[in-house]
Amino acid sequence: MSLSVGLQIAGVDDYIQQNLVCVMPVKETSPQEHKGVAKISLGGPEEGSELPKLTKVTVRLEDCLACSGCITSAETVLIEQQGLPEFRKNIKEISQKKKVICTIADECIASMSVVHNQPFNVVWTRVEKALRKEGVDELRDLSQAQDISLFGIYDEFKEYQKMNKVLLTSTCPGWVCYSEKMQGKWMFEYMSKVASSMTIAGMMMKKQNSEIYHVSIQMCFDKKLEATKTYNNIHVIDCVLTTSEIDSIVDWNEPINEVTSTRIKGFISSPAQYIALMEQKKGPFKITRNKDFLENDGIAIANGFRNIQNVVRFVKSKTKLQFIEVEACPGGCICGGGQIKCSPKEKDERVKKMMEILEPKIVDEKNKGIYESIKDTIKLTFIDRKENAQENALHLNW
């Protein structure tokens, strides 16, 4: 099966190389299934006899999440279950049965806006038009879900302050996956239980109408991992597509007679910046340990795997930091592996231009009432996959 162009050419901003050995155990057949008289024939099966039926072994994305063989680089499985071809196939099958709603992160619009040199609202209109051609009924932003996530994280932060413990965000699925596989349950007590805006949006949709098919466009391939998780046995995100995948289906030269969005700028939602604002921290975030580690009076932002390793060390050494926003991608979500590719030399200039059309999220207090009514239902649970993986004694090369 062919991989997407983005993955073939540039890969993703993964922080651990893929293991070439799959460590998923194989289910062995029980001894009872082999009872009976065995016939041995030389030169092949007897004429008229049936060949034994072999059970096809498949490795799903959920299985990949449950082991420690690789972290986020199971490319074939990612594309098979969460890629554009599968999305189109599913849409054809369910569009007459379910309403198809697509959510999109503003950072995705910003990436396409800069690359194609078109205004934010024009890009939104083009994306919406392309998705409707594919069978999507409605395109929504994640503004409300972002507010709810920020409200929840701040409430949690206040509780952790009382316990004199550092709180780490859990909105990055790459970081969560690493913690579950490589650190285990000791780390979970420091990790926020508040879901990401993508997951919260899906929870709210499915609660209102279980017959909705939820697609989300995101900046990072790791978000495809987040979509595999269930909440009350329900997949709240049915499919995740990346910016680069959506960019490939948009007609960028088609005339636009009327824009469908009034927004000329997007929001970038940063829990660390929101907490610093609520705690009235003075001054901006400043680079400290390296260019991807920023601090503001006890509130920190840590991007990239080398800083994830630093975060683990900080937690073990009882850091004086109060809150750390953790993102697996160097440069944060705005530089996610699913964004439109550019050369390393172009990266800084592109990010600078994207930040000109993205502004810090200003929460709408009207959403506080919605948060209060659903706050107990937007909680995450973590699985100690490190312990589970150690029990898998059988290693197979695939």
N, C-alpha and C positions, 0 to 999 in steps of 0.2 A: 504494500500500500504506500502510495506517495505521501510525503510529508509536505506541510505548507512551505511556501517559499521563504517566509520569515525564519522558520526553524532551520531549514536547510542552509541558508546563507549565513545567518548571524547567530543562530541559537537563541537562548534566552539568558537573562541575567541570573542564572542559577548560581548558587553559592557552594554546591558540592557536586563533584563530577559523578555522572551516572555510573553505578556499579554494573559491570558486565555479567555478573552472576545474579540470577533471580533466586531469592531465598524463600519464595513461597512454598509451603509444604504441599505435597501431592496426597490427595485422599486415597488411601489404599482400600482395595476391595476386601470385604470380610472373608475369612476362611470358608464360611458356609457357601459362598457363591462359587467356590471351586470344587465342591463335592461332586462325585460322580465318577463314571468310568472314562478314563482318558484314552483316546485313540491316537496312535502315532502312525503317520504315513510318510513315506519317503517320496520326494519328487513333487510335493504339492498336495492340496486337498483332494479327497476322493471326488469322482465325477458326480455331480448333482448335489453335493454337500454345500452348505452355506458357509461363507467366511465368517469368522467371529467378528462381532461388532465391537469396535473400540469407542470408548467415551472420549469425546473431544474435550481437550483441556483449554480453558480460556482464562486469561488473567485480566480482571477488570481494574478500572482505576481505583475502586474501593480496596481491592486487594493490594495494589501498589502502596496505598496509604497505610496499610496495616503491617508493613515490614520495614526493615531498615536497609534494604539493599540499595535504594536510590531515594532521593529527596523530591526533586521536582522535574527530573529529566526523562520521565517515561513518555517520550515523544509520541511513539506510535499509538499508545493507549489514549493519550490526551487528544490527539487528532481524531481518532476513531470515534470517541464518545462525545467530544465537545467541539468538533470542528465545523466548518461551514457546510461541507457536504451532508453531515449528519443533521445539522439544523434544517437544511432544505428538505431533507427526507422526512423529518418529523413534522414540519409545517404542512407538507402535503397530506400527511396522514391525519392530523388533528385539527386543521384550520376550520373544518366544517363542524367540529364537535366542541372545540374550546375557543375562548377568546385569547388571542395572542397579544401579550403586553410586553414591551421591551423597555427596560430602564438603561440609562447610559450615564456614565461618569463624565463630569465636565472636563476632566483632564483629557479625555478621548477627543472631544470636540476641539479642544485647544490644540492638540497635536495636529489634527487635520487642518485646522484653521491656519496654522503657521506654515505647514508644508505647502498648502495650495494657495496661500496668500488671499484668503477669503474671510469676511467677517464671521464672528461667532454665530450670529443668527442665520446667516446664509448657509453655513455648514450644517447647522441643525436642520434646516429645511431640506437640504440635499439628502442627509442621512435618513430623515423621516420618509422622504419620497422613495428612496431605494428600499427601505424596509417594508413599506406598504406594497411595493411590487413583489416582494418576497412572500407576502401574506400576513404581515404583522398588522394588527388592528390599531395599536396605539403606542406612541413613544412618550416616555416620562423621564424627567430628571430625578435625582436622588436627594433633592434639597430637604424634604420633610424627614426622610429616614436619617439623613445626616444629623439633623437637629436632635432627633430622638437618641441617636447613638452618643452624641456629645453630652446630652443631659445625663444619660446613664453613666458614662465614664466619669463625669465630674462628681456625681453622687457617690460613686465607688471610691474615688480619690479621697473624698472627705472621710469616709469610713476607714480607709487605710492610714490616713494621717493619725487617727485616734490610736491605731495599733502600732504607729511608728514603723510602718513597713513601706517599701517602695512598691509602686504599682506599675506594671508593664502592660501596654496595650496588646490586644489580641485580634486586631482588625486585619493583619497581614497573614494570609494563609500559609505563606512560605515559612514565616517565623513560627506559626503554630505547629505546622508539620514538623519542623526541626525540633521544637521543644518536645513534642509527643514521641518522636522517634529516638532522639539523641540524649535528651535530658530526663524525661520521665516525670513521675508524679511529684517529685520534690519541687519542681519548678512551678507547678500549677497554682500553688497558693499565692504566688506573686502576680499571676496573670489575670487581666480583666476578664470578667465573664460576660461583658456586653458585646453583642454581635456587631458586625460591620453594617454599614448602611445598605449594601446590596442584599444581605441576608434579612435585615429588618424589613426592607421593602417587600421582599418575597413573603415573609411571614404575614405581613398585613394584608397582602393580596389574597393569599391562600385562605386566610381566616374569613375574609369576606366572601370569597367564591373559590371553592376548591377546583372548579373546572377552568381555571386560568392557566395558561401555559406561559411561564415567566422566562424571558430571555434577558440577559444583561450583557451590556458592552462595557468591557473593563480594560485597564491599562496593562494588565499583567497576566501571563499564562498561569500563574499560581492560583488565580481566581477560579480557574477550572477545577482545581482541587477542592476549593470551598464549596462548589456546586454539588459535589458528590455526597456531602453530609446531609443527614436527615434530622428533622426536628419533629418529635411526636410521630415518627415513621413517615414523614412527608418531606419530599424534596421541594424546598421553597424556591430553589432556582433550578429550572429544567435545563438550561443551556447557557453557557458563557462564550461570548465571542470577543476577540480582541480588536483594538483599534485598527491594526493592520489588516485583519480579515474584513472588517466593514469597509475600510478604505478601498478595497479591491472591487466592491460591488457598486460603488457610487459613481454616477456619471458627473464628472467634474466640469464638463463643458456645456451641459444642458442649460438653456436659458431659464432663469428664475423670475417669474412675473410677480410673485407675491411671497413674502417670507411668512413662515408659520410660527415664529418666535419673536418676542419683543426684547429678549435679552441680548445685550451687546457684550456682556462679560459673563464669565463663569465663576464658580466658587471652588476653592481648594480647602478641604476640611482637614484641619490639623488638631487632634486632641490636645497636643502639648501647647499650641498657641492659644487654644480656647481656655485651658486651665490657667495659663499665665495671665490671660486677660481677666478671668474671674478672680484670681488671687492678687490682682493689681501689682503684678511684677513690673518693675521699672526697666526700661531699656529693651533692646532687641535681643534675639538669640545670637550668640557669638560662637564662632568656631573655636573649639578647645583642643581635643586630642588629635583630631584629623579633620579634613574638610567635610566629612560625613557625620561628624559628631558635634552637635550644637547644644549649648546650655544657656539657661536664663534663671539664675538664682534657684537651683534645685530642681528645675524642670528641664528635661533633656530630650533631644531627638537623635536617635541612633539609626543610621541607614547602612545597609550593606553587611555582608557576612562577617567581615573582620570586626565590625562593631557589635554584632550579635554575640561574638565570642567575648568581647569586652563586657557586654551586659551580663552574661553568665558569670563572669568573674566578679563583677560588682555585686551581684546578688549574693554570691557565696561569701563575699567579704563584708557583708552588711553595709552597703554603700550609704552615704549620706544623701544621695539623690532621692527625691520624693516621688518623681514620676518620670518614666521613660517611654516615649513613643518609638516603637520598634518597627522598622521596615526592612525586608530582606534585600530589596533592590538598591544598589548604590545610587544616591541622589534622590531616593524616595519614590513614591508611587508615580509621580509625574514622569519619571525616567524608566517606568516599568518595561519589561521585555516585550510586551504586546504593543507598545507604541510604534509608530512608523519609524523605520530604521534610519540612522544617519551615521556618518563616520565619527570617530572619537573627537576629531578636530572641530566638527560642527556641533557637537553636543551642547557645549556651554552656551553658544549663541542661540541655539534652538530653545533651550530651557529659559533663557532670558526673555525671548520673545513670547513664550507661552505664559510666563509669569506676568507679562504686561496685560494679558487678557483674562487672567485669573486673579481673584482677590480673596483674602481670608474670609472664611464663612462667618456671616453674621446671623446668629440664630434668631428664628422667629418665635417669640415667647408664646404665640398662640398655639404652638405645637407642644408646649409643656403639659397641657391637659391631656393630649393624646398619649404622651410619654407616661404620665401617671397611671393611665388606664391599662397600659400594656407592659409596663416595666418588668413585671414578673414573668413575662412570656418571651422576652428577648435575650434570655440567658444562654450562654454557651456551656457545653460540657466537653471535657477533654478526655482522651483515652491514652493510657500509658502503653504506647506501642513499642517502647524500648523493651519493656518486660516481656511483651508478647513475642517480639522478634527473637529474643534470646531463647525462646522455647522451640523455635523452628530449627531443628537439627539437620534437616535434609536440604542440601543445596543442589540446585540443578542449573546447568548451562542451557540457555534457550537460544 
